[in-house]
């Protein structure tokens, strides 16, 4: 048995006896360990307070607040159109999806959502799905690093770089775009974008299959993730979990299908769910597998958007992506909630407008990462410390969205 000595003093140590040393048995007594906020497996500034009994995790308490973006307070001091860049900085690896959800909410409050040109809608879906791919590449690649695989991480970053360059081509920004505006877009797609995007999709499809074979079918990866961190469907629902994590637990719940916002009702794609192929439904392997299948579905969506943009919704000399951008944004006095399917789950915005100014009286963000992180204590009871790292990585959260 390994033993350790620690310094012991009574409560009123100023008047206590000289320092006493007490010997404890690590195999019997619990120990408090802090993981982070610098630990790489926490994917950012998160501190996990872990109570362990040897190699066994008894309890995990996540502490947040190390990357507070103050988004909601910024939003309550700015006009609606100036809030868009702040949404980019919440989930900063899926900025297009963030700003699209916010913009849709304002457009519905103004009653201009159904007036948008089809070309604008298909461009929005196109760039959002490209950004979904980039976000999932980060999730899968960094998760491979957590488990101990290095090559898939390099592959994911290589392919993500192609996407970032194309998105930078559209608006000039590499990561934080401010491309989707209330009532339209910052600018139309660059000339030749559709052709270059089609070339990238043809290149990407075999690469996705290669990554799936090398990573998800790897024996070591399966041993580290199958039957680890199993999330029962009812527990996921009770905690408000959404996105790939919820779908990995077996529920076919995707807002792109359920709410059918924008032109998703005109696009053919499937919603993959966890099937327990190598382990249990809702384990770490299922969550990674669902993200990989969603990448393939995003490719299908992008191909259909490109088809529409080059046939029915061609660019024209008279097309102005800013034609419906309102000069003044002043919604009626109301409370309003909008939600959208982001790469990490349901992103929602609550607005309260007083009807007098172009600044929201209240703006509340419902971040998917915040709700998904809340289920961590329920997933990590009586697991090994190594499995704790595997579970944390499988949740794919961004702390900018957690702290908002």
C-alpha positions as CSV (number, residue, x, y, z in Angstrom):
1,X,0.0,0.0,0.0
2,X,1.4,3.4,-0.9
3,X,1.2,5.9,2.0
4,X,1.7,9.7,2.2
5,X,2.3,12.1,5.0
6,X,0.5,15.5,5.1
7,X,0.7,18.4,7.6
8,X,-2.1,18.5,10.1
9,X,-3.1,21.5,12.3
10,X,-6.2,22.0,14.3
11,X,-8.7,24.8,13.4
12,X,-7.1,27.5,15.5
13,X,-3.6,26.9,14.2
14,X,-2.2,30.1,15.6
15,X,-2.5,28.7,19.1
16,X,-2.0,25.1,18.1
17,X,0.7,22.7,19.1
18,X,3.7,22.3,16.9
19,X,3.0,20.8,13.5
20,X,1.7,17.2,13.5
21,X,2.2,14.7,10.7
22,X,-0.5,12.1,10.0
23,X,-0.1,9.2,7.7
24,X,-3.0,8.2,5.5
25,X,-3.6,5.3,3.2
26,X,-4.3,6.4,-0.4
27,X,-6.1,3.1,-1.1
28,X,-8.8,3.8,1.5
29,X,-9.1,7.6,1.8
30,X,-10.4,9.9,-0.9
31,X,-8.2,12.5,-2.5
32,X,-9.2,15.9,-4.0
33,X,-7.4,16.6,-7.4
34,X,-7.8,19.6,-9.6
35,X,-7.8,19.1,-13.3
36,X,-7.2,22.4,-15.1
37,X,-7.9,25.0,-15.9
38,X,-4.7,24.5,-17.9
39,X,-5.1,20.8,-18.5
40,X,-5.3,20.0,-22.3
41,X,-8.0,17.4,-21.9
42,X,-10.4,20.0,-20.6
43,X,-10.4,21.7,-24.1
44,X,-10.0,25.2,-22.7
45,X,-10.4,27.1,-19.4
46,X,-12.4,24.6,-17.3
47,X,-11.5,23.4,-13.8
48,X,-12.7,20.0,-12.8
49,X,-12.7,19.3,-9.0
50,X,-12.3,15.5,-8.9
51,X,-12.7,13.4,-5.8
52,X,-10.8,10.1,-6.3
53,X,-10.3,6.9,-4.5
54,X,-7.1,5.6,-6.0
55,X,-7.7,5.4,-9.8
56,X,-11.4,5.5,-9.3
57,X,-13.4,8.8,-9.7
58,X,-16.0,9.2,-7.0
59,X,-17.3,12.7,-7.9
60,X,-16.6,15.4,-10.4
61,X,-17.6,19.1,-10.0
62,X,-17.0,21.3,-13.0
63,X,-16.1,25.0,-12.2
64,X,-16.7,27.5,-15.0
65,X,-16.2,31.2,-15.5
66,X,-12.6,31.4,-16.7
67,X,-13.6,32.6,-20.2
68,X,-16.6,34.9,-19.5
69,X,-17.5,36.7,-22.7
70,X,-20.1,38.9,-21.2
71,X,-22.2,38.4,-24.3
72,X,-25.6,39.0,-22.8
73,X,-24.5,42.3,-21.2
74,X,-22.9,43.5,-24.4
75,X,-26.0,42.6,-26.3
76,X,-28.2,44.8,-24.0
77,X,-26.0,47.9,-24.8
78,X,-25.8,47.6,-28.6
79,X,-28.2,47.8,-31.6
80,X,-29.2,44.4,-33.0
81,X,-27.0,44.6,-36.1
82,X,-23.9,45.4,-34.0
83,X,-24.4,42.4,-31.8
84,X,-23.7,39.9,-34.6
85,X,-19.8,40.0,-34.2
86,X,-20.3,39.2,-30.5
87,X,-22.3,36.0,-31.3
88,X,-19.2,34.9,-33.4
89,X,-17.1,34.9,-30.2
90,X,-19.3,32.5,-28.2
91,X,-18.7,29.2,-30.0
92,X,-15.7,30.5,-32.0
93,X,-15.2,27.4,-34.0
94,X,-18.8,27.6,-35.4
95,X,-19.3,31.3,-35.8
96,X,-21.4,31.1,-38.9
97,X,-24.0,29.0,-37.1
98,X,-24.1,31.3,-34.2
99,X,-24.7,34.5,-36.1
100,X,-27.3,32.7,-38.3
101,X,-29.4,31.7,-35.3
102,X,-29.3,35.3,-33.9
103,X,-30.1,36.9,-37.3
104,X,-33.0,34.5,-37.9
105,X,-34.5,35.6,-34.5
106,X,-34.4,39.3,-35.4
107,X,-35.8,38.7,-38.9
108,X,-38.7,36.8,-37.4
109,X,-39.4,39.6,-35.0
110,X,-39.3,42.1,-37.9
111,X,-41.5,39.8,-40.1
112,X,-39.1,39.8,-43.0
113,X,-38.0,36.1,-42.8
114,X,-40.2,34.9,-45.6
115,X,-39.2,37.7,-47.9
116,X,-35.5,36.6,-48.2
117,X,-34.4,35.5,-51.7
118,X,-33.7,31.8,-52.2
119,X,-30.1,32.5,-53.1
120,X,-29.5,34.1,-49.8
121,X,-31.1,31.2,-48.0
122,X,-29.0,28.6,-49.9
123,X,-25.8,30.5,-49.3
124,X,-26.6,30.6,-45.6
125,X,-27.1,26.9,-45.5
126,X,-24.0,26.3,-47.5
127,X,-21.7,28.4,-45.3
128,X,-23.3,27.0,-42.1
129,X,-22.7,23.4,-43.2
130,X,-19.2,24.2,-44.1
131,X,-18.7,25.6,-40.6
132,X,-20.4,22.5,-39.2
133,X,-17.8,20.4,-40.9
134,X,-15.0,22.6,-39.5
135,X,-16.4,22.3,-36.0
136,X,-16.8,18.5,-36.2
137,X,-13.2,18.2,-37.5
138,X,-12.0,20.0,-34.4
139,X,-14.1,17.7,-32.2
140,X,-13.0,14.5,-33.8
141,X,-9.3,15.5,-34.2
142,X,-8.8,16.8,-30.7
143,X,-10.7,13.8,-29.3
144,X,-8.2,11.6,-31.1
145,X,-5.4,13.5,-29.3
146,X,-7.1,12.9,-26.0
147,X,-7.2,9.2,-26.6
148,X,-3.6,9.0,-27.8
149,X,-4.0,9.1,-31.6
150,X,-2.0,11.8,-33.4
151,X,-2.4,11.1,-37.2
152,X,-6.2,11.7,-37.4
153,X,-5.7,15.1,-35.7
154,X,-3.3,16.2,-38.4
155,X,-5.8,14.9,-41.1
156,X,-8.7,16.8,-39.5
157,X,-6.7,20.0,-39.2
158,X,-5.5,19.7,-42.8
159,X,-9.0,19.4,-44.2
160,X,-10.4,22.1,-41.8
161,X,-7.8,24.5,-43.2
162,X,-9.4,24.1,-46.7
163,X,-12.8,25.1,-45.2
164,X,-11.3,28.1,-43.3
165,X,-9.7,29.4,-46.5
166,X,-13.0,29.2,-48.4
167,X,-14.9,31.0,-45.6
168,X,-12.2,33.6,-45.6
169,X,-12.6,34.0,-49.3
170,X,-16.3,34.8,-48.8
171,X,-15.9,37.6,-46.2
172,X,-12.2,38.2,-45.5
173,X,-12.2,36.8,-42.0
174,X,-10.7,33.5,-41.0
175,X,-12.6,32.6,-37.8
176,X,-15.0,35.3,-36.8
177,X,-17.0,36.2,-39.8
178,X,-19.9,38.7,-39.4
179,X,-21.0,37.4,-42.8
180,X,-24.7,36.8,-42.2
181,X,-26.6,40.0,-41.8
182,X,-30.1,40.8,-40.7
183,X,-32.0,40.8,-43.9
184,X,-29.3,39.3,-46.1
185,X,-25.6,38.8,-46.4
186,X,-22.4,40.9,-46.2
187,X,-21.7,40.0,-49.9
188,X,-22.5,37.4,-52.5
189,X,-20.3,34.4,-52.9
190,X,-17.0,35.2,-54.8
191,X,-17.0,34.3,-58.5
192,X,-15.8,30.7,-58.8
193,X,-16.6,29.8,-55.2
194,X,-19.2,27.1,-56.2
195,X,-16.6,25.4,-58.5
196,X,-13.9,25.4,-55.9
197,X,-16.3,24.2,-53.2
198,X,-17.4,21.3,-55.5
199,X,-13.7,20.3,-56.0
200,X,-13.2,20.3,-52.2
201,X,-16.2,18.0,-51.7
202,X,-14.9,15.5,-54.2
203,X,-11.6,15.6,-52.4
204,X,-13.2,15.3,-48.9
205,X,-15.5,12.3,-49.3
206,X,-12.7,9.6,-49.5
207,X,-10.7,11.4,-46.7
208,X,-13.7,11.1,-44.4
209,X,-13.9,7.4,-45.0
210,X,-10.2,7.0,-44.5
211,X,-10.4,8.8,-41.1
212,X,-13.3,6.7,-40.1
213,X,-11.5,3.5,-40.9
214,X,-8.2,4.5,-39.3
215,X,-9.7,6.0,-36.1
216,X,-13.1,4.6,-35.3
217,X,-12.3,1.1,-36.4
218,X,-9.0,1.1,-34.5
219,X,-8.9,-1.6,-31.8
220,X,-7.3,0.7,-29.2
221,X,-9.8,3.5,-29.8
222,X,-12.7,1.1,-29.5
223,X,-11.3,-0.3,-26.2
224,X,-10.9,3.3,-24.8
225,X,-14.4,4.5,-25.9
226,X,-16.8,1.6,-26.2
227,X,-19.0,1.1,-23.1
228,X,-17.4,4.2,-21.6
229,X,-19.4,7.2,-20.5
230,X,-22.8,5.6,-21.5
231,X,-25.5,8.3,-21.4
232,X,-29.0,6.9,-21.1
233,X,-31.6,8.7,-23.2
234,X,-33.8,9.7,-20.2
235,X,-30.8,11.2,-18.4
236,X,-29.8,13.1,-21.5
237,X,-33.3,14.5,-21.8
238,X,-33.5,15.4,-18.1
239,X,-30.3,17.4,-18.4
240,X,-31.3,19.3,-21.5
241,X,-28.6,17.7,-23.6
242,X,-28.9,18.3,-27.4
243,X,-27.0,17.9,-30.6
244,X,-24.8,14.8,-31.5
245,X,-24.6,13.9,-27.8
246,X,-28.4,13.5,-27.6
247,X,-28.6,11.7,-30.9
248,X,-25.9,9.3,-29.9
249,X,-28.2,8.3,-27.1
250,X,-30.7,7.1,-29.6
251,X,-33.1,10.1,-30.2
252,X,-33.6,11.3,-33.7
253,X,-33.9,15.0,-32.7
254,X,-32.5,17.6,-35.2
255,X,-34.0,21.1,-35.4
256,X,-33.1,21.2,-39.1
257,X,-35.8,18.5,-39.5
258,X,-38.2,19.4,-36.7
259,X,-38.4,23.1,-37.2
260,X,-37.4,22.9,-40.9
261,X,-36.1,26.5,-40.8
262,X,-34.7,28.3,-43.8
263,X,-34.7,25.9,-46.8
264,X,-33.9,22.7,-44.9
265,X,-37.3,21.4,-45.8
266,X,-36.2,21.4,-49.5
267,X,-33.0,19.5,-48.8
268,X,-32.7,15.7,-48.5
269,X,-30.5,14.5,-45.6
270,X,-30.6,11.9,-42.8
271,X,-30.3,12.3,-39.0
272,X,-27.8,9.6,-37.7
273,X,-28.3,8.3,-34.2
274,X,-26.3,6.0,-31.9
275,X,-26.7,2.3,-32.6
276,X,-24.3,0.7,-30.2
277,X,-22.3,-0.9,-33.0
278,X,-19.2,-1.8,-30.9
279,X,-20.5,-1.0,-27.4
280,X,-23.6,0.5,-25.8
281,X,-25.9,3.1,-27.3
282,X,-24.8,6.5,-26.0
283,X,-21.2,5.7,-25.2
284,X,-18.1,7.8,-26.2
285,X,-17.6,5.7,-29.3
286,X,-21.2,6.4,-30.4
287,X,-20.8,10.1,-29.9
288,X,-17.7,10.2,-32.1
289,X,-19.4,8.0,-34.7
290,X,-22.5,10.2,-34.9
291,X,-20.3,13.3,-35.5
292,X,-18.5,11.4,-38.3
293,X,-21.8,10.5,-39.9
294,X,-23.0,14.1,-39.6
295,X,-20.0,15.2,-41.6
296,X,-21.1,12.9,-44.4
297,X,-24.6,14.3,-44.2
298,X,-23.3,17.9,-44.3
299,X,-21.4,17.0,-47.5
300,X,-24.8,15.9,-49.0
301,X,-26.4,19.1,-48.0
302,X,-23.5,21.2,-49.4
303,X,-23.8,19.3,-52.7
304,X,-27.5,20.1,-53.0
305,X,-26.9,23.7,-52.2
306,X,-24.2,24.0,-54.8
307,X,-26.7,22.4,-57.3
308,X,-29.3,25.0,-56.5
309,X,-26.9,27.9,-56.6
310,X,-25.7,26.9,-60.0
311,X,-29.2,26.2,-61.5
312,X,-32.3,27.6,-59.9
313,X,-30.6,30.4,-57.8
314,X,-27.9,31.6,-60.1
315,X,-26.1,34.8,-59.4
316,X,-27.4,37.8,-61.4
317,X,-26.3,41.3,-62.1
318,X,-29.4,42.7,-60.3
319,X,-29.0,40.4,-57.2
320,X,-28.2,42.4,-54.1
321,X,-27.6,40.4,-50.9
322,X,-28.2,43.5,-48.9
323,X,-31.5,44.5,-50.5
324,X,-33.6,43.6,-47.5
325,X,-31.2,44.8,-44.8
326,X,-33.4,47.2,-42.8
327,X,-32.1,50.8,-42.3
328,X,-33.5,50.8,-38.8
329,X,-34.2,47.7,-36.7
330,X,-36.9,48.3,-34.2
331,X,-39.1,45.2,-33.4
332,X,-42.5,45.5,-31.7
333,X,-42.6,45.2,-28.0
334,X,-42.5,41.4,-27.4
335,X,-40.8,38.4,-25.9
336,X,-39.3,36.1,-28.5
337,X,-37.2,32.9,-28.5
338,X,-35.4,31.4,-31.6
339,X,-33.5,28.2,-31.7
340,X,-31.3,26.5,-34.3
341,X,-29.3,23.3,-34.7
342,X,-25.7,24.2,-34.2
343,X,-22.8,21.7,-34.4
344,X,-22.9,21.2,-30.6
345,X,-26.6,21.2,-30.2
346,X,-29.5,23.7,-29.7
347,X,-28.4,27.3,-29.7
348,X,-31.3,29.6,-28.6
349,X,-31.7,33.3,-28.2
350,X,-34.3,35.0,-26.0
351,X,-35.2,38.6,-26.9
352,X,-37.2,41.1,-25.0
353,X,-37.9,44.2,-27.0
354,X,-39.5,47.3,-25.6
355,X,-40.6,48.6,-29.0
356,X,-39.0,52.0,-28.5
357,X,-35.4,51.5,-29.3
358,X,-33.2,49.4,-31.6
359,X,-31.4,48.0,-28.6
360,X,-32.8,44.8,-27.0
361,X,-34.0,45.3,-23.4
362,X,-33.0,41.7,-22.6
363,X,-31.0,39.2,-24.7
364,X,-30.4,35.7,-23.2
365,X,-28.4,33.0,-24.9
366,X,-29.0,29.3,-24.4
367,X,-25.7,27.7,-25.2
368,X,-25.6,24.0,-26.1
369,X,-22.2,23.6,-24.6
370,X,-23.4,24.8,-21.2
371,X,-26.3,22.2,-21.0
372,X,-24.1,19.4,-22.4
373,X,-21.4,20.1,-19.8
374,X,-24.0,19.9,-17.0
375,X,-24.4,16.2,-17.5
376,X,-20.7,15.5,-16.8
377,X,-21.1,14.7,-13.1
378,X,-23.8,12.1,-13.9
379,X,-21.5,10.5,-16.5
380,X,-18.4,10.2,-14.4
381,X,-19.5,8.4,-11.2
382,X,-17.2,5.4,-10.4
383,X,-15.1,5.7,-13.6
384,X,-11.4,5.5,-14.0
385,X,-9.4,8.7,-14.3
386,X,-8.3,7.7,-17.8
387,X,-12.0,7.3,-18.7
388,X,-12.8,10.7,-17.2
389,X,-10.5,12.2,-19.9
390,X,-12.3,10.2,-22.6
391,X,-15.7,11.3,-21.4
392,X,-14.8,15.0,-21.2
393,X,-13.4,15.0,-24.7
394,X,-16.5,13.2,-26.1
395,X,-18.8,16.1,-25.0
396,X,-17.1,18.6,-27.4
397,X,-17.8,21.8,-25.6
398,X,-16.4,25.3,-26.1
399,X,-16.0,27.3,-23.0
400,X,-16.8,30.7,-24.7
401,X,-20.3,29.3,-25.2
402,X,-20.5,27.9,-21.6
403,X,-19.6,31.2,-20.0
404,X,-21.3,33.4,-22.7
